[in-house]
Amino acid sequence: MSTISVPIPASLETFIRDMIRRGIAPNKATVVRQALQRYAEDQAVEAVLRSEQELREGKILRGDLRELAKKIR
């Protein structure tokens, strides 16, 4: 596991300390790891929703790649 150093505004540091004080996380590193994990999950969900929307709008190509390539040429 690697370590990174990232400057954060005072408001986020206060938020992190509050999460620890409330017992939601045992330390600063855990708060940040949990936040990044949640962000990654949110991004994955957004990608799926975007893909579903593009499918509904007919923006996604379906079928045999060779046949599709013939249509594009």
N, CA, C and O atoms as a Tripos MOL2 file, in Angstrom:
@<TRIPOS>MOLECULE
protein
  292   291    73     0     0
PROTEIN
NO_CHARGES

@<TRIPOS>ATOM
      1 N           0.8590   -1.1710    0.0000 N.3       1 MET1
      2 CA          0.0000    0.0000    0.0000 C.3       1 MET1
      3 C           0.9000    1.2270    0.0000 C.2       1 MET1
      4 O           1.8930    1.2820    0.7260 O.2       1 MET1
      5 N           0.5470    2.2010   -0.8150 N.am      2 SER2
      6 CA          1.3500    3.4180   -0.8690 C.3       2 SER2
      7 C           0.7040    4.5130   -0.0240 C.2       2 SER2
      8 O          -0.4550    4.4150    0.3770 O.2       2 SER2
      9 N           1.4760    5.5400    0.2300 N.am      3 THR3
     10 CA          1.0160    6.6870    1.0030 C.3       3 THR3
     11 C           1.1170    7.9260    0.1310 C.2       3 THR3
     12 O           2.1070    8.1240   -0.5730 O.2       3 THR3
     13 N           0.0800    8.7610    0.1830 N.am      4 ILE4
     14 CA          0.1190   10.0180   -0.5510 C.3       4 ILE4
     15 C          -0.1880   11.1530    0.4180 C.2       4 ILE4
     16 O          -0.8250   10.9570    1.4530 O.2       4 ILE4
     17 N           0.2720   12.3180    0.0650 N.am      5 SER5
     18 CA          0.0210   13.5070    0.8730 C.3       5 SER5
     19 C          -0.7580   14.4920    0.0070 C.2       5 SER5
     20 O          -0.3150   14.8790   -1.0740 O.2       5 SER5
     21 N          -1.9220   14.8860    0.5050 N.am      6 VAL6
     22 CA         -2.7970   15.7740   -0.2680 C.3       6 VAL6
     23 C          -3.2560   16.9160    0.6230 C.2       6 VAL6
     24 O          -3.8460   16.6820    1.6780 O.2       6 VAL6
     25 N          -2.9910   18.1500    0.2080 N.am      7 PRO7
     26 CA         -3.5100   19.2760    0.9840 C.3       7 PRO7
     27 C          -5.0370   19.3230    0.8830 C.2       7 PRO7
     28 O          -5.5990   19.1200   -0.1940 O.2       7 PRO7
     29 N          -5.6980   19.5880    1.9990 N.am      8 ILE8
     30 CA         -7.1590   19.7050    1.9940 C.3       8 ILE8
     31 C          -7.5510   20.9780    2.7400 C.2       8 ILE8
     32 O          -6.8200   21.4430    3.6140 O.2       8 ILE8
     33 N          -8.7040   21.5360    2.3920 N.am      9 PRO9
     34 CA         -9.1550   22.7370    3.1060 C.3       9 PRO9
     35 C          -9.5460   22.4080    4.5480 C.2       9 PRO9
     36 O          -9.8320   21.2600    4.8860 O.2       9 PRO9
     37 N          -9.5500   23.4240    5.3690 N.am     10 ALA10
     38 CA         -9.8700   23.2480    6.7920 C.3      10 ALA10
     39 C         -11.2360   22.6190    6.9940 C.2      10 ALA10
     40 O         -11.4340   21.8440    7.9290 O.2      10 ALA10
     41 N         -12.1870   22.9530    6.1160 N.am     11 SER11
     42 CA        -13.5410   22.4040    6.2720 C.3      11 SER11
     43 C         -13.5480   20.8780    6.1240 C.2      11 SER11
     44 O         -14.2830   20.1920    6.8350 O.2      11 SER11
     45 N         -12.7340   20.3450    5.2070 N.am     12 LEU12
     46 CA        -12.6770   18.8860    5.0540 C.3      12 LEU12
     47 C         -11.9320   18.2410    6.2200 C.2      12 LEU12
     48 O         -12.2790   17.1410    6.6510 O.2      12 LEU12
     49 N         -10.9320   18.9110    6.7170 N.am     13 GLU13
     50 CA        -10.2280   18.3710    7.8890 C.3      13 GLU13
     51 C         -11.1700   18.3110    9.0870 C.2      13 GLU13
     52 O         -11.1430   17.3530    9.8600 O.2      13 GLU13
     53 N         -11.9960   19.3280    9.2350 N.am     14 THR14
     54 CA        -12.9960   19.3210   10.3060 C.3      14 THR14
     55 C         -13.9740   18.1750   10.1100 C.2      14 THR14
     56 O         -14.3370   17.4900   11.0670 O.2      14 THR14
     57 N         -14.3990   17.9680    8.8740 N.am     15 PHE15
     58 CA        -15.3080   16.8620    8.5620 C.3      15 PHE15
     59 C         -14.6760   15.5180    8.9260 C.2      15 PHE15
     60 O         -15.3290   14.6610    9.5220 O.2      15 PHE15
     61 N         -13.4150   15.3410    8.5690 N.am     16 ILE16
     62 CA        -12.7070   14.0910    8.8740 C.3      16 ILE16
     63 C         -12.6290   13.8750   10.3750 C.2      16 ILE16
     64 O         -12.9170   12.7820   10.8640 O.2      16 ILE16
     65 N         -12.2430   14.9070   11.1060 N.am     17 ARG17
     66 CA        -12.1590   14.7880   12.5740 C.3      17 ARG17
     67 C         -13.5190   14.4460   13.1640 C.2      17 ARG17
     68 O         -13.6030   13.6670   14.1130 O.2      17 ARG17
     69 N         -14.5930   15.0250   12.6080 N.am     18 ASP18
     70 CA        -15.9380   14.7420   13.0930 C.3      18 ASP18
     71 C         -16.3160   13.2840   12.8470 C.2      18 ASP18
     72 O         -16.9370   12.6510   13.7000 O.2      18 ASP18
     73 N         -15.9450   12.7540   11.6910 N.am     19 MET19
     74 CA        -16.2340   11.3420   11.3950 C.3      19 MET19
     75 C         -15.5470   10.4320   12.4140 C.2      19 MET19
     76 O         -16.1250    9.4360   12.8510 O.2      19 MET19
     77 N         -14.3330   10.7710   12.7830 N.am     20 ILE20
     78 CA        -13.5890    9.9840   13.7670 C.3      20 ILE20
     79 C         -14.2330   10.1330   15.1440 C.2      20 ILE20
     80 O         -14.4330    9.1480   15.8540 O.2      20 ILE20
     81 N         -14.5540   11.3760   15.5140 N.am     21 ARG21
     82 CA        -15.1720   11.6400   16.8210 C.3      21 ARG21
     83 C         -16.4930   10.8890   16.9690 C.2      21 ARG21
     84 O         -16.8090   10.3940   18.0510 O.2      21 ARG21
     85 N         -17.2670   10.8020   15.8800 N.am     22 ARG22
     86 CA        -18.5610   10.1140   15.9150 C.3      22 ARG22
     87 C         -18.4200    8.5940   15.8310 C.2      22 ARG22
     88 O         -19.4150    7.8750   15.9230 O.2      22 ARG22
     89 N         -17.2030    8.1040   15.6600 N.am     23 GLY23
     90 CA        -16.9850    6.6610   15.6200 C.3      23 GLY23
     91 C         -17.2730    6.0180   14.2810 C.2      23 GLY23
     92 O         -17.3680    4.7940   14.1940 O.2      23 GLY23
     93 N         -17.4140    6.8140   13.2350 N.am     24 ILE24
     94 CA        -17.7020    6.2760   11.9050 C.3      24 ILE24
     95 C         -16.4500    5.6450   11.3070 C.2      24 ILE24
     96 O         -16.5350    4.7050   10.5170 O.2      24 ILE24
     97 N         -15.2970    6.1660   11.6860 N.am     25 ALA25
     98 CA        -14.0160    5.6180   11.2270 C.3      25 ALA25
     99 C         -13.0020    5.7640   12.3590 C.2      25 ALA25
    100 O         -13.0910    6.6920   13.1640 O.2      25 ALA25
    101 N         -12.0420    4.8500   12.4170 N.am     26 PRO26
    102 CA        -11.0770    4.9020   13.5100 C.3      26 PRO26
    103 C          -9.9600    5.9390   13.3330 C.2      26 PRO26
    104 O          -9.3290    6.3470   14.3080 O.2      26 PRO26
    105 N          -9.7170    6.3640   12.0780 N.am     27 ASN27
    106 CA         -8.6170    7.2980   11.8360 C.3      27 ASN27
    107 C          -8.8200    8.0260   10.5100 C.2      27 ASN27
    108 O          -9.7250    7.7050    9.7400 O.2      27 ASN27
    109 N          -7.9550    9.0150   10.2610 N.am     28 LYS28
    110 CA         -8.0590    9.8370    9.0530 C.3      28 LYS28
    111 C          -7.9350    9.0020    7.7860 C.2      28 LYS28
    112 O          -8.6910    9.1920    6.8330 O.2      28 LYS28
    113 N          -6.9850    8.0820    7.7780 N.am     29 ALA29
    114 CA         -6.7520    7.2740    6.5840 C.3      29 ALA29
    115 C          -7.9990    6.4760    6.2070 C.2      29 ALA29
    116 O          -8.3310    6.3590    5.0280 O.2      29 ALA29
    117 N          -8.6790    5.9380    7.1930 N.am     30 THR30
    118 CA         -9.8810    5.1520    6.9190 C.3      30 THR30
    119 C         -10.9860    6.0360    6.3530 C.2      30 THR30
    120 O         -11.7030    5.6200    5.4420 O.2      30 THR30
    121 N         -11.1320    7.2370    6.8740 N.am     31 VAL31
    122 CA        -12.1400    8.1540    6.3400 C.3      31 VAL31
    123 C         -11.8650    8.4170    4.8650 C.2      31 VAL31
    124 O         -12.7760    8.3560    4.0400 O.2      31 VAL31
    125 N         -10.6170    8.7080    4.5340 N.am     32 VAL32
    126 CA        -10.2680    9.0170    3.1450 C.3      32 VAL32
    127 C         -10.4430    7.7830    2.2630 C.2      32 VAL32
    128 O         -10.9660    7.8930    1.1540 O.2      32 VAL32
    129 N         -10.0140    6.6100    2.7330 N.am     33 ARG33
    130 CA        -10.1910    5.3760    1.9390 C.3      33 ARG33
    131 C         -11.6650    5.1030    1.6830 C.2      33 ARG33
    132 O         -12.0510    4.7560    0.5660 O.2      33 ARG33
    133 N         -12.4940    5.2610    2.7200 N.am     34 GLN34
    134 CA        -13.9340    5.0390    2.5580 C.3      34 GLN34
    135 C         -14.5270    6.0260    1.5570 C.2      34 GLN34
    136 O         -15.3620    5.6500    0.7340 O.2      34 GLN34
    137 N         -14.1070    7.2710    1.6220 N.am     35 ALA35
    138 CA        -14.6210    8.2840    0.6940 C.3      35 ALA35
    139 C         -14.2190    7.9570   -0.7410 C.2      35 ALA35
    140 O         -15.0340    8.0770   -1.6550 O.2      35 ALA35
    141 N         -12.9730    7.5460   -0.9430 N.am     36 LEU36
    142 CA        -12.5160    7.2020   -2.2920 C.3      36 LEU36
    143 C         -13.2300    5.9650   -2.8170 C.2      36 LEU36
    144 O         -13.5700    5.8970   -3.9980 O.2      36 LEU36
    145 N         -13.4590    4.9880   -1.9490 N.am     37 GLN37
    146 CA        -14.1770    3.7830   -2.3680 C.3      37 GLN37
    147 C         -15.5970    4.1440   -2.7840 C.2      37 GLN37
    148 O         -16.0910    3.6600   -3.8020 O.2      37 GLN37
    149 N         -16.2490    4.9880   -2.0040 N.am     38 ARG38
    150 CA        -17.6100    5.4220   -2.3310 C.3      38 ARG38
    151 C         -17.6300    6.1820   -3.6600 C.2      38 ARG38
    152 O         -18.5360    5.9960   -4.4730 O.2      38 ARG38
    153 N         -16.6360    7.0310   -3.8720 N.am     39 TYR39
    154 CA        -16.5410    7.7850   -5.1160 C.3      39 TYR39
    155 C         -16.3810    6.8310   -6.3060 C.2      39 TYR39
    156 O         -17.0240    7.0100   -7.3400 O.2      39 TYR39
    157 N         -15.5230    5.8210   -6.1520 N.am     40 ALA40
    158 CA        -15.3210    4.8450   -7.2280 C.3      40 ALA40
    159 C         -16.6180    4.0950   -7.5330 C.2      40 ALA40
    160 O         -16.9400    3.8550   -8.6970 O.2      40 ALA40
    161 N         -17.3580    3.7270   -6.4940 N.am     41 GLU41
    162 CA        -18.6320    3.0390   -6.6910 C.3      41 GLU41
    163 C         -19.6380    3.9470   -7.3920 C.2      41 GLU41
    164 O         -20.3530    3.5110   -8.2940 O.2      41 GLU41
    165 N         -19.6910    5.2080   -6.9760 N.am     42 ASP42
    166 CA        -20.6000    6.1640   -7.6160 C.3      42 ASP42
    167 C         -20.2660    6.3320   -9.0970 C.2      42 ASP42
    168 O         -21.1690    6.4020   -9.9310 O.2      42 ASP42
    169 N         -18.9830    6.3960   -9.4260 N.am     43 GLN43
    170 CA        -18.5640    6.5390  -10.8120 C.3      43 GLN43
    171 C         -18.9750    5.3200  -11.6380 C.2      43 GLN43
    172 O         -19.3910    5.4580  -12.7880 O.2      43 GLN43
    173 N         -18.8610    4.1360  -11.0560 N.am     44 ALA44
    174 CA        -19.2570    2.9140  -11.7650 C.3      44 ALA44
    175 C         -20.7580    2.9130  -12.0310 C.2      44 ALA44
    176 O         -21.1960    2.5530  -13.1230 O.2      44 ALA44
    177 N         -21.5440    3.3150  -11.0390 N.am     45 VAL45
    178 CA        -22.9990    3.3750  -11.2140 C.3      45 VAL45
    179 C         -23.3580    4.3950  -12.2860 C.2      45 VAL45
    180 O         -24.2150    4.1350  -13.1300 O.2      45 VAL45
    181 N         -22.7030    5.5610  -12.2570 N.am     46 GLU46
    182 CA        -22.9730    6.5850  -13.2720 C.3      46 GLU46
    183 C         -22.6320    6.0790  -14.6730 C.2      46 GLU46
    184 O         -23.3470    6.3860  -15.6270 O.2      46 GLU46
    185 N         -21.5620    5.3160  -14.8090 N.am     47 ALA47
    186 CA        -21.1780    4.7760  -16.1190 C.3      47 ALA47
    187 C         -22.2510    3.8170  -16.6380 C.2      47 ALA47
    188 O         -22.5850    3.8400  -17.8230 O.2      47 ALA47
    189 N         -22.7830    2.9870  -15.7670 N.am     48 VAL48
    190 CA        -23.8390    2.0560  -16.1650 C.3      48 VAL48
    191 C         -25.0920    2.8240  -16.5670 C.2      48 VAL48
    192 O         -25.7050    2.5250  -17.5920 O.2      48 VAL48
    193 N         -25.4710    3.8100  -15.7670 N.am     49 LEU49
    194 CA        -26.6600    4.5930  -16.0880 C.3      49 LEU49
    195 C         -26.4980    5.3470  -17.4070 C.2      49 LEU49
    196 O         -27.4370    5.4320  -18.1970 O.2      49 LEU49
    197 N         -25.2940    5.8990  -17.6450 N.am     50 ARG50
    198 CA        -25.0120    6.5870  -18.9040 C.3      50 ARG50
    199 C         -25.1270    5.6280  -20.0790 C.2      50 ARG50
    200 O         -25.6940    5.9710  -21.1170 O.2      50 ARG50
    201 N         -24.5890    4.4280  -19.9140 N.am     51 SER51
    202 CA        -24.6600    3.4160  -20.9760 C.3      51 SER51
    203 C         -26.1000    3.0260  -21.2610 C.2      51 SER51
    204 O         -26.4900    2.8870  -22.4200 O.2      51 SER51
    205 N         -26.8890    2.8490  -20.2130 N.am     52 GLU52
    206 CA        -28.2950    2.5070  -20.4100 C.3      52 GLU52
    207 C         -29.0230    3.6250  -21.1500 C.2      52 GLU52
    208 O         -29.8580    3.3590  -22.0150 O.2      52 GLU52
    209 N         -28.7090    4.8760  -20.8110 N.am     53 GLN53
    210 CA        -29.3380    6.0100  -21.4950 C.3      53 GLN53
    211 C         -28.9370    6.0370  -22.9700 C.2      53 GLN53
    212 O         -29.7780    6.2510  -23.8440 O.2      53 GLN53
    213 N         -27.6560    5.8190  -23.2390 N.am     54 GLU54
    214 CA        -27.1920    5.7920  -24.6310 C.3      54 GLU54
    215 C         -27.8490    4.6540  -25.4080 C.2      54 GLU54
    216 O         -28.1630    4.8040  -26.5890 O.2      54 GLU54
    217 N         -28.0540    3.5350  -24.7530 N.am     55 LEU55
    218 CA        -28.7320    2.4070  -25.3980 C.3      55 LEU55
    219 C         -30.1640    2.7940  -25.7510 C.2      55 LEU55
    220 O         -30.6280    2.5190  -26.8570 O.2      55 LEU55
    221 N         -30.8680    3.4360  -24.8090 N.am     56 ARG56
    222 CA        -32.2470    3.8750  -25.0700 C.3      56 ARG56
    223 C         -32.3040    4.8790  -26.2140 C.2      56 ARG56
    224 O         -33.2650    4.8960  -26.9830 O.2      56 ARG56
    225 N         -31.2690    5.7210  -26.3280 N.am     57 GLU57
    226 CA        -31.2270    6.7490  -27.3680 C.3      57 GLU57
    227 C         -30.6980    6.2150  -28.6970 C.2      57 GLU57
    228 O         -30.6170    6.9580  -29.6740 O.2      57 GLU57
    229 N         -30.3420    4.9420  -28.7390 N.am     58 GLY58
    230 CA        -29.8580    4.3430  -29.9660 C.3      58 GLY58
    231 C         -28.4380    4.7490  -30.3340 C.2      58 GLY58
    232 O         -28.0590    4.6780  -31.5030 O.2      58 GLY58
    233 N         -27.6610    5.1680  -29.3660 N.am     59 LYS59
    234 CA        -26.2950    5.6290  -29.6300 C.3      59 LYS59
    235 C         -25.2640    4.5050  -29.5730 C.2      59 LYS59
    236 O         -24.0840    4.7330  -29.8440 O.2      59 LYS59
    237 N         -25.6950    3.3060  -29.2270 N.am     60 ILE60
    238 CA        -24.7600    2.1990  -29.0760 C.3      60 ILE60
    239 C         -24.9160    1.2530  -30.2660 C.2      60 ILE60
    240 O         -26.0270    0.8730  -30.6360 O.2      60 ILE60
    241 N         -23.7870    0.8870  -30.8500 N.am     61 LEU61
    242 CA        -23.8050   -0.0530  -31.9650 C.3      61 LEU61
    243 C         -23.9200   -1.4740  -31.4220 C.2      61 LEU61
    244 O         -23.2820   -1.8290  -30.4310 O.2      61 LEU61
    245 N         -24.7410   -2.2750  -32.0850 N.am     62 ARG62
    246 CA        -24.9170   -3.6660  -31.6830 C.3      62 ARG62
    247 C         -24.6910   -4.5510  -32.8910 C.2      62 ARG62
    248 O         -24.9740   -4.1570  -34.0220 O.2      62 ARG62
    249 N         -24.1840   -5.7400  -32.6510 N.am     63 GLY63
    250 CA        -24.0670   -6.7020  -33.7230 C.3      63 GLY63
    251 C         -22.6440   -7.1570  -33.9710 C.2      63 GLY63
    252 O         -21.7370   -6.9040  -33.1780 O.2      63 GLY63
    253 N         -22.4730   -7.8330  -35.0890 N.am     64 ASP64
    254 CA        -21.1820   -8.3650  -35.5080 C.3      64 ASP64
    255 C         -20.2790   -7.2110  -35.9480 C.2      64 ASP64
    256 O         -20.6700   -6.3970  -36.7850 O.2      64 ASP64
    257 N         -19.0810   -7.1440  -35.3890 N.am     65 LEU65
    258 CA        -18.1710   -6.0520  -35.7110 C.3      65 LEU65
    259 C         -17.8190   -5.9990  -37.1940 C.2      65 LEU65
    260 O         -17.6790   -4.9100  -37.7520 O.2      65 LEU65
    261 N         -17.6770   -7.1400  -37.8350 N.am     66 ARG66
    262 CA        -17.3680   -7.1450  -39.2740 C.3      66 ARG66
    263 C         -18.5100   -6.5320  -40.0780 C.2      66 ARG66
    264 O         -18.2770   -5.7560  -41.0050 O.2      66 ARG66
    265 N         -19.7280   -6.8780  -39.7260 N.am     67 GLU67
    266 CA        -20.8890   -6.3260  -40.4290 C.3      67 GLU67
    267 C         -21.0270   -4.8420  -40.1750 C.2      67 GLU67
    268 O         -21.3520   -4.0820  -41.0870 O.2      67 GLU67
    269 N         -20.7840   -4.4190  -38.9440 N.am     68 LEU68
    270 CA        -20.8500   -3.0060  -38.6330 C.3      68 LEU68
    271 C         -19.7860   -2.2250  -39.3970 C.2      68 LEU68
    272 O         -20.0520   -1.1270  -39.8850 O.2      68 LEU68
    273 N         -18.5890   -2.7860  -39.5030 N.am     69 ALA69
    274 CA        -17.5020   -2.1290  -40.2230 C.3      69 ALA69
    275 C         -17.8730   -1.9470  -41.7000 C.2      69 ALA69
    276 O         -17.5460   -0.9210  -42.2970 O.2      69 ALA69
    277 N         -18.5510   -2.9350  -42.2900 N.am     70 LYS70
    278 CA        -18.9890   -2.8220  -43.6800 C.3      70 LYS70
    279 C         -19.9580   -1.6670  -43.8570 C.2      70 LYS70
    280 O         -19.9120   -0.9680  -44.8700 O.2      70 LYS70
    281 N         -20.8270   -1.4610  -42.8950 N.am     71 LYS71
    282 CA        -21.8220   -0.3840  -42.9710 C.3      71 LYS71
    283 C         -21.1630    0.9850  -42.8460 C.2      71 LYS71
    284 O         -21.6340    1.9560  -43.4390 O.2      71 LYS71
    285 N         -20.1020    1.0690  -42.0980 N.am     72 ILE72
    286 CA        -19.4140    2.3400  -41.8760 C.3      72 ILE72
    287 C         -18.6130    2.7420  -43.1000 C.2      72 ILE72
    288 O         -18.5100    3.9320  -43.4000 O.2      72 ILE72
    289 N         -18.0470    1.7910  -43.8080 N.am     73 ARG73
    290 CA        -17.1930    2.0820  -44.9800 C.3      73 ARG73
    291 C         -17.9620    2.6620  -46.0870 C.2      73 ARG73
    292 O         -17.3980    2.9620  -47.1390 O.2      73 ARG73
@<TRIPOS>BOND
     1     1     2 1
     2     2     3 1
     3     3     4 2
     4     3     5 am
     5     5     6 1
     6     6     7 1
     7     7     8 2
     8     7     9 am
     9     9    10 1
    10    10    11 1
    11    11    12 2
    12    11    13 am
    13    13    14 1
    14    14    15 1
    15    15    16 2
    16    15    17 am
    17    17    18 1
    18    18    19 1
    19    19    20 2
    20    19    21 am
    21    21    22 1
    22    22    23 1
    23    23    24 2
    24    23    25 am
    25    25    26 1
    26    26    27 1
    27    27    28 2
    28    27    29 am
    29    29    30 1
    30    30    31 1
    31    31    32 2
    32    31    33 am
    33    33    34 1
    34    34    35 1
    35    35    36 2
    36    35    37 am
    37    37    38 1
    38    38    39 1
    39    39    40 2
    40    39    41 am
    41    41    42 1
    42    42    43 1
    43    43    44 2
    44    43    45 am
    45    45    46 1
    46    46    47 1
    47    47    48 2
    48    47    49 am
    49    49    50 1
    50    50    51 1
    51    51    52 2
    52    51    53 am
    53    53    54 1
    54    54    55 1
    55    55    56 2
    56    55    57 am
    57    57    58 1
    58    58    59 1
    59    59    60 2
    60    59    61 am
    61    61    62 1
    62    62    63 1
    63    63    64 2
    64    63    65 am
    65    65    66 1
    66    66    67 1
    67    67    68 2
    68    67    69 am
    69    69    70 1
    70    70    71 1
    71    71    72 2
    72    71    73 am
    73    73    74 1
    74    74    75 1
    75    75    76 2
    76    75    77 am
    77    77    78 1
    78    78    79 1
    79    79    80 2
    80    79    81 am
    81    81    82 1
    82    82    83 1
    83    83    84 2
    84    83    85 am
    85    85    86 1
    86    86    87 1
    87    87    88 2
    88    87    89 am
    89    89    90 1
    90    90    91 1
    91    91    92 2
    92    91    93 am
    93    93    94 1
    94    94    95 1
    95    95    96 2
    96    95    97 am
    97    97    98 1
    98    98    99 1
    99    99   100 2
   100    99   101 am
   101   101   102 1
   102   102   103 1
   103   103   104 2
   104   103   105 am
   105   105   106 1
   106   106   107 1
   107   107   108 2
   108   107   109 am
   109   109   110 1
   110   110   111 1
   111   111   112 2
   112   111   113 am
   113   113   114 1
   114   114   115 1
   115   115   116 2
   116   115   117 am
   117   117   118 1
   118   118   119 1
   119   119   120 2
   120   119   121 am
   121   121   122 1
   122   122   123 1
   123   123   124 2
   124   123   125 am
   125   125   126 1
   126   126   127 1
   127   127   128 2
   128   127   129 am
   129   129   130 1
   130   130   131 1
   131   131   132 2
   132   131   133 am
   133   133   134 1
   134   134   135 1
   135   135   136 2
   136   135   137 am
   137   137   138 1
   138   138   139 1
   139   139   140 2
   140   139   141 am
   141   141   142 1
   142   142   143 1
   143   143   144 2
   144   143   145 am
   145   145   146 1
   146   146   147 1
   147   147   148 2
   148   147   149 am
   149   149   150 1
   150   150   151 1
   151   151   152 2
   152   151   153 am
   153   153   154 1
   154   154   155 1
   155   155   156 2
   156   155   157 am
   157   157   158 1
   158   158   159 1
   159   159   160 2
   160   159   161 am
   161   161   162 1
   162   162   163 1
   163   163   164 2
   164   163   165 am
   165   165   166 1
   166   166   167 1
   167   167   168 2
   168   167   169 am
   169   169   170 1
   170   170   171 1
   171   171   172 2
   172   171   173 am
   173   173   174 1
   174   174   175 1
   175   175   176 2
   176   175   177 am
   177   177   178 1
   178   178   179 1
   179   179   180 2
   180   179   181 am
   181   181   182 1
   182   182   183 1
   183   183   184 2
   184   183   185 am
   185   185   186 1
   186   186   187 1
   187   187   188 2
   188   187   189 am
   189   189   190 1
   190   190   191 1
   191   191   192 2
   192   191   193 am
   193   193   194 1
   194   194   195 1
   195   195   196 2
   196   195   197 am
   197   197   198 1
   198   198   199 1
   199   199   200 2
   200   199   201 am
   201   201   202 1
   202   202   203 1
   203   203   204 2
   204   203   205 am
   205   205   206 1
   206   206   207 1
   207   207   208 2
   208   207   209 am
   209   209   210 1
   210   210   211 1
   211   211   212 2
   212   211   213 am
   213   213   214 1
   214   214   215 1
   215   215   216 2
   216   215   217 am
   217   217   218 1
   218   218   219 1
   219   219   220 2
   220   219   221 am
   221   221   222 1
   222   222   223 1
   223   223   224 2
   224   223   225 am
   225   225   226 1
   226   226   227 1
   227   227   228 2
   228   227   229 am
   229   229   230 1
   230   230   231 1
   231   231   232 2
   232   231   233 am
   233   233   234 1
   234   234   235 1
   235   235   236 2
   236   235   237 am
   237   237   238 1
   238   238   239 1
   239   239   240 2
   240   239   241 am
   241   241   242 1
   242   242   243 1
   243   243   244 2
   244   243   245 am
   245   245   246 1
   246   246   247 1
   247   247   248 2
   248   247   249 am
   249   249   250 1
   250   250   251 1
   251   251   252 2
   252   251   253 am
   253   253   254 1
   254   254   255 1
   255   255   256 2
   256   255   257 am
   257   257   258 1
   258   258   259 1
   259   259   260 2
   260   259   261 am
   261   261   262 1
   262   262   263 1
   263   263   264 2
   264   263   265 am
   265   265   266 1
   266   266   267 1
   267   267   268 2
   268   267   269 am
   269   269   270 1
   270   270   271 1
   271   271   272 2
   272   271   273 am
   273   273   274 1
   274   274   275 1
   275   275   276 2
   276   275   277 am
   277   277   278 1
   278   278   279 1
   279   279   280 2
   280   279   281 am
   281   281   282 1
   282   282   283 1
   283   283   284 2
   284   283   285 am
   285   285   286 1
   286   286   287 1
   287   287   288 2
   288   287   289 am
   289   289   290 1
   290   290   291 1
   291   291   292 2
@<TRIPOS>SUBSTRUCTURE
     1 MET1         2 RESIDUE 1 A MET
     2 SER2         6 RESIDUE 1 A SER
     3 THR3        10 RESIDUE 1 A THR
     4 ILE4        14 RESIDUE 1 A ILE
     5 SER5        18 RESIDUE 1 A SER
     6 VAL6        22 RESIDUE 1 A VAL
     7 PRO7        26 RESIDUE 1 A PRO
     8 ILE8        30 RESIDUE 1 A ILE
     9 PRO9        34 RESIDUE 1 A PRO
    10 ALA10       38 RESIDUE 1 A ALA
    11 SER11       42 RESIDUE 1 A SER
    12 LEU12       46 RESIDUE 1 A LEU
    13 GLU13       50 RESIDUE 1 A GLU
    14 THR14       54 RESIDUE 1 A THR
    15 PHE15       58 RESIDUE 1 A PHE
    16 ILE16       62 RESIDUE 1 A ILE
    17 ARG17       66 RESIDUE 1 A ARG
    18 ASP18       70 RESIDUE 1 A ASP
    19 MET19       74 RESIDUE 1 A MET
    20 ILE20       78 RESIDUE 1 A ILE
    21 ARG21       82 RESIDUE 1 A ARG
    22 ARG22       86 RESIDUE 1 A ARG
    23 GLY23       90 RESIDUE 1 A GLY
    24 ILE24       94 RESIDUE 1 A ILE
    25 ALA25       98 RESIDUE 1 A ALA
    26 PRO26      102 RESIDUE 1 A PRO
    27 ASN27      106 RESIDUE 1 A ASN
    28 LYS28      110 RESIDUE 1 A LYS
    29 ALA29      114 RESIDUE 1 A ALA
    30 THR30      118 RESIDUE 1 A THR
    31 VAL31      122 RESIDUE 1 A VAL
    32 VAL32      126 RESIDUE 1 A VAL
    33 ARG33      130 RESIDUE 1 A ARG
    34 GLN34      134 RESIDUE 1 A GLN
    35 ALA35      138 RESIDUE 1 A ALA
    36 LEU36      142 RESIDUE 1 A LEU
    37 GLN37      146 RESIDUE 1 A GLN
    38 ARG38      150 RESIDUE 1 A ARG
    39 TYR39      154 RESIDUE 1 A TYR
    40 ALA40      158 RESIDUE 1 A ALA
    41 GLU41      162 RESIDUE 1 A GLU
    42 ASP42      166 RESIDUE 1 A ASP
    43 GLN43      170 RESIDUE 1 A GLN
    44 ALA44      174 RESIDUE 1 A ALA
    45 VAL45      178 RESIDUE 1 A VAL
    46 GLU46      182 RESIDUE 1 A GLU
    47 ALA47      186 RESIDUE 1 A ALA
    48 VAL48      190 RESIDUE 1 A VAL
    49 LEU49      194 RESIDUE 1 A LEU
    50 ARG50      198 RESIDUE 1 A ARG
    51 SER51      202 RESIDUE 1 A SER
    52 GLU52      206 RESIDUE 1 A GLU
    53 GLN53      210 RESIDUE 1 A GLN
    54 GLU54      214 RESIDUE 1 A GLU
    55 LEU55      218 RESIDUE 1 A LEU
    56 ARG56      222 RESIDUE 1 A ARG
    57 GLU57      226 RESIDUE 1 A GLU
    58 GLY58      230 RESIDUE 1 A GLY
    59 LYS59      234 RESIDUE 1 A LYS
    60 ILE60      238 RESIDUE 1 A ILE
    61 LEU61      242 RESIDUE 1 A LEU
    62 ARG62      246 RESIDUE 1 A ARG
    63 GLY63      250 RESIDUE 1 A GLY
    64 ASP64      254 RESIDUE 1 A ASP
    65 LEU65      258 RESIDUE 1 A LEU
    66 ARG66      262 RESIDUE 1 A ARG
    67 GLU67      266 RESIDUE 1 A GLU
    68 LEU68      270 RESIDUE 1 A LEU
    69 ALA69      274 RESIDUE 1 A ALA
    70 LYS70      278 RESIDUE 1 A LYS
    71 LYS71      282 RESIDUE 1 A LYS
    72 ILE72      286 RESIDUE 1 A ILE
    73 ARG73      290 RESIDUE 1 A ARG
